[in-house]
C-alpha cells in the first residue's frame, strides 16, 4: 500500500487507516485493563479478556510489520506509534512488583501465565502485545533507514535507492532526515534511561514461573531457555531492546550500567545469600536483580568495554570471589535454583575474549575443577552453562595449549562423567 502497490488506494486513505488502527488499539487496551480489573471477582470475565488480548495482539502486529517492511514510507506514523507502544509497554510492566522468589509447592502463579511467557503483564494475557511493543521500539531504534550518517553509503545525490528485505526503496535526504528527527526526538536521554531501568529491573529478572520450571527439570529448562526467541518471550524481546538502547546511547547509558555493576558489596551479599540458601527455600530478590544486571553486562559487553571497564580486574576482585563462595556451598537436591552461579559462569564465557592472557590458564584450571565437581552431582543448568564457558575458553585464538596439557586427563574424565548426568540428547551433544 505504501508504495502504490495496490491501485486505487490514496495516501490519505492509508493515513486514515492507521489513525483508526491507533484509536482501536487504545480502546482495546482500555477494555483489557477493565477486564483485568474485574477478573479477580468473576471467572466469567476470563474468556472476554482472552478475546480482547488476541484482537489487540493482531492489531498491534500490523504497524510492527508495516514499519519493518517499509521503514521510510512509514515515517508519517512513527511519532504516534512510538508514543503508543511506549505507553503500552510501560503501562503493562511499570506496576510489576519486585522479582518474587519460588512460590510454595503446588501454588499457582497469580497471573496464570507460565514460562516462557514471562514476565506476565498487568493485566495478564497481554504478553504478546508487550512483545509487539518491544519489537516496534527495537526495530525503529536499529533501523538504518532512519540514520542520516548512512546516506553517504548509498549516494551523494539528494535521492537514491536502497536495497531492503522487500525490494528497492526510494531514499531521499529529506525523508531520512525527517524520520531521524522523529526517532531522535522520541528517544531522549531521559526516556532511554527510563526504558533501560524498566528492562533491567522489571523485564529481565526471572519470575516465579521461570524458577518453578527450573526446579522441575533443570536440564529441560536450560535447553529451552537457551533457544527462546524474541517472538515468543517478553524477556528475550527485552534483551534485544537493551542491546539496541546501549548502542544508541552508549555514551551515557553504558556508564550508568557500569555504575550499577560497580556495587561490589551488593553482588557479594547476593552471592552469600544464594550460598546460604536452605533446602526448600526461595531465591531472594537481590539474587534475581543481580542476575538481570549481569545478563545486561553480558549482552552489552562491547559498550561496557568502551567505558574503560577492565573485565580482568573486575573478575579477579569481584566475580571470582563470588564464584568461590558459591562453589563452596554444599550441594542439595532440593536447594533453590543456583541462579547467580549459572549467570556468573555464563558471563565469564561471554567476556572471555576480554580476559588478560596472563590469568586465562588459572581460569581454565578453575573451570576444569568445577567440571570435575559437576560430574559427581550438580544442577544441570549450571553444568550446561559450564560446558559452554569452557568451550569459549578453549575455542579461542589465544588459547594456551601448553598450559592446558596437564589438565587434559581431568578434562576428559570430567566430560565423560558429566555426560552421564544428562538425559536429553541435545544436552549430551554439548559435550563435544
N, C-alpha and C positions, 0 to 999 in steps of 0.2 A: 504494500500500500504506500509506504513512504516514498518509494522511487517510481511511482506511477506504473507499477507492475500490473495493477488492476484498473481497467478502463472505467471511466465514469465516476471515480472517487476523487473529489476535490480535496485540497489540503484543509479547507475549513471543516469538511466532514470528518477528517481524521482528528483534527483538534477537538471537535465536539465529542467524538467517540471517547477520547482519553479524558476529557473533562467529566463525562458521565461515568466512566470507569472509576475515576478518582472519587467521585461522590458516592458511588455504590460501595467502594472499599471502606470508606469511612463509616457509612451507615451500617454495613455488615459487622465491622469491628465493634461498634456500639452495641449491636444486637448480641454479639458473642459475649461481651462483658456483662450485659444484662442477664443472659442465660447462665453465665458462670456464677453470678451473684445469687441467683435463685436455685442453683443446682443443689446446694447443701440441704435445702429444706424440701426438695421434691425430686425424686428419682425420675419423674416423668420429663423433666427438663433435659435429661441427658441426650436423648435422640435429637432434640432440637439443636443443642449445642454442637453435636457432631455434624449435623447437616449444614449449619452455618459455617463451621470451620472448613468443611470440604469446599463449599462455594467460595469462601474467602481465599482459600489456597489457590483455586483455579483462576480467580480474578487477578490475584496478585502476581501470578505467573506470567500473565500477558505482558505487562511492561518490562519484566525481567528479560524475557526472550526478545521483545522488540528492541530494547536497548542493546542487547548483546549482538543481534543480527545487523542492526543499522544504527551505529552509535551517533554519527553526525546528524542524520535526518531526525533522530530522536531528541536533539538538543533543545527544542522549544519546551519539552516536557520534563527536562532534567530537574529544574528547581522544584516544581510541585511534588514530583515523586520522590526526590531526595528527602524533602521535608516529611512526606507521608511515611515512607519506610523508616526513617529515623525515629519518628514519633511512635510508630508501631513497635519497633524493637525495644526502645526504652520503656514504653508502657507495659510491654509483656514481661520484662525482666527486672525493672527497677525495684519492684516490691518483693522480689525473690529474697527469702531470708538467707542468712549466712549458711555456708555449706553444712548440712547435717551429717551426723555420724551414721553408723549402721542401725537400722531400725530393729526393734526386738524381733525375735524369731517368730515367724508367722504373721508379722504385721504387713499391712498393705500400704503402699505409698499413697499419701493423701491425694495426690494428683491423679492417680490411676494410670500414670504414664510410666512405662518401663524402658529399660535400656534396649536399644541405643538412642531412643528419642529423648535424651536428657541434655540439658536440664529442662524441666517442664515449665510451661508458661503460666501466667496468671491473667485470665482464666486458663484452665488446662485445655488440651486438644488443639492448640493453635501453634504447635511446634513447627509444622510445615510452613505456615505463614511466616514465622520468625526466620526460617531458613531462607525463604524468598527475600525477606528484607535484608538479611546479611549478604545474600548473593548479589542483590542490586547494588548495595553500597560498595561491595568489593569490586564488582565489575566496573563501576564508574570510576572508582579510585585508581584502578590499574589500567584503564583504557588509554592506549597510545594515541587514539584519535583526539583526545582531549588535552594533549600536551603540545604546547606551541613550539617547544625546542625540537620536536621531531619533524617539523615541517621541512627543515633543510635536508632531511634524508630522502624526501620524495621529489622535490623540485624547487627551483629558485623562482618560478613564476608565481603569480597570485592564485593560480588554480592548478590542481593536478589530480591524478587518480591514484588511489592506494588499493592494494590487493588485500581483501579481507576474507574471512571464512565463508561469506556468502557472495563473493564476487567483487569486481572492481566497484569502488565508490568514489564519488567526486569529493575532493578535498580542496577547500579554499582557505586562505589565511584568515578571512573574516569569520568563516564558520568555526574553525578551530579556536580562534581567539574568543569567540562568543561562548563556546562550550567550556573552554578553560576558565573563563571568568566566572561562570556559574559554579563550576566544581571547586575552584579555589576560594570563592566567596562562601561556599557552604562549609567546606572542611576547614574551618578556622582552627587556630591552635587550641582554643578553649574547648571546642566541640571534639576535636581529636583526643584531647586529654580525657574528657568525659567518657568517650567511647572506649578508649583503652582501659580505663578503670572498670567500666561495665563488663568488658570481656574477661579481664583477669580475675576479678573478684566475684563475678556472677555466673558467667557462661563457661569458663574453663574449669572451675573446680568440680571434682567428682561429687555425685549426689547419691542419695540412699539407693536408688535402683542400680547404679553402677557398682556400688560396693556389695550389694546383695548378689549381683551376678558374679562378681569376682569371688566372693565367698563360696558360692555354689559350685563353680567349676573354674578354678584359676587358669587352667590351660586353655579352655574354650574361650574364656573372656579375653585373654591376652591376644589370641589369634584373631578374634573378631574385632577387638579394639584397634589392632594394627591395620585392619583393612577397611575401616569406616571411611565413607566418602562424605563430602560436604553436602551432597544431595539428600542424605538420609539422617544426618546427625547435626543438631544445632551446635554442639561443641566443635565438631570438625569444621563446620562453616565458620565458626568464630576464630579458629586457628588461622584459616586463610585470611580473614579480615585483619587480625592482629599483625600478620606479616605485612600486608598492604599498608596499614597505618604506620608501622615503624619505618617503612621505606619512603612513605610520603612525607613524614615529618621526622626523619631520623635525627635532624639537628637538635630537636627539642624533646622528642618522646624517648629516644634511646637513653639520654642521661637520666630521665625520670625512672625508666625501668632499671637502670644501673643503680640508682639510689635505693630502690626497693630491695635489690639483691644484696646491697651492702650491709643489711641488718644481720650481721653475723650472730649476734646473741639470739635473735629471733629464730634463725634457722637451727642453731644448736639446741634451743629449747624444744623446737618441734621434733628434732631427731631424738632427743631424750624422751619426749612424750611417747613417740612410737615405740622406742626400745622398751619402755616400761609398760607397754600395753598388756593388760591382763587378759587371759583366755576368756572368750565370750564378751569382751568389752567392745567399745566403739572406737572409731577413728576420730581423733579430735579435730576441731575446726581449724586449728593452727596448722596441722599437718596437711589438710586439704588445701588451705590457702597457699602454703609454700609449694605444694605440688603444682599448683597452677602457675605460680611465679616462675618456677624452674622450667616448666613447659614453655612459657613465653621466652625464657632465656635461650632455650634450645632452638626455638623457631626463628629467633631474630639474632642468631649468632653474629652475622656479618655487621649489622648496625651497631651491636654492642661492642664488637672489636674495634670499630671505628671511633668509639668514645674513649679508647685507651684502656679498656678493661683487660687486665692481664689475667687470662684464664689460668695459666700455670700457677701464679701466686694465689689466686682465689681457690684453686683446687687444693693446694698444699696447706693453706691457712684455714680454710673453712670446710670445703666439701670432703676432703679426705678424713679429717677428724669425725665428721658426722657419719661417714660410711663405716669408720672403725667402731663407733658406738653402736650402730645398727647391726653390724656383722657379729658383734659380741653378744647381742641379745639372744636369750635362749629360744630355740625353735619350738613351736607348739602348733599342733594340727588345727586347734580351734582358736588361734590368735587372730586378731583383726588383720585385714589385708595389709601387707608391708608397702604402703603407698609411697612413702618417701624413699625407701631403699630402692624400689624399682625406678623411680624418677631420677635419682642421683646417678644410678648406673647408666640410664639412658642418656643423661646429659653429658657424662664423660665420653660416651661414644660419639655424640654429635660434635663435641668440641675437640675431639682427638687431634684433628689437624692443627689446632692452635696450641697444643701442648708442646712445651720445650723438649727438645730431643734428649736432654740430659736426664729427665725424670721418667721418660717413657719405659725404659727397661724395668724399673722398680714398679711402675704402674701395671705393666703386663704381668709381672710376677704376682702382684696382689690379686689380679683378676684370675689367674690360674689357681691361686689358693682358694678363692671363692668358688671356682668351678669344682674343685675337689670337694668342698663342703656341700655344695648343692647336689652332687652326685649321691650323697648319703641321705638326702632329705632336705627339700627346700620348696618354697612356694613356686609353682610352675610359672607364674607370671614373672617372677624375679629370674628364674632360670633362663627363660626365653630372652629376656632383656639382656642378661649377662652374655649369652651367646652372641647377640647382635653387637654388643660393645666390644667383646673380644675379637670379633671379626673385623670391626672397624680399626682395631689396633694392629692387627696382622696385615690386613689389606691396605697397606699404606706404603707410599714410595720411600719413606724414610724409616721403614721398619728395620730394626737391627737384628739380623738373622743370627749373628754370632752370639749375641746376648740371650737369644731365645733358645738356643740349642740345649742348654742344661734343663730347660723346662719342658722339652718335648715329651718325655715319658709321662710326666704328671699330667700334661695336657691331654694326651691320647687316652690315658686311664680315666681322666675326668669326663671326657667326651663319651666314652663308652658307658660310664656309669650313669651319666645324665640322660643318655639315650633310653635307658630302661625305665626312667621315671615318666616318660611321655606315653600317652595312649593314642593321640591323634597323629595321622600321617604327616600333616602339614607341620606339626611341631617337630617330629623326627627329622624332617627334611632340613630343619635349621641347623642340625648337627652335620656340618659339611666342611 
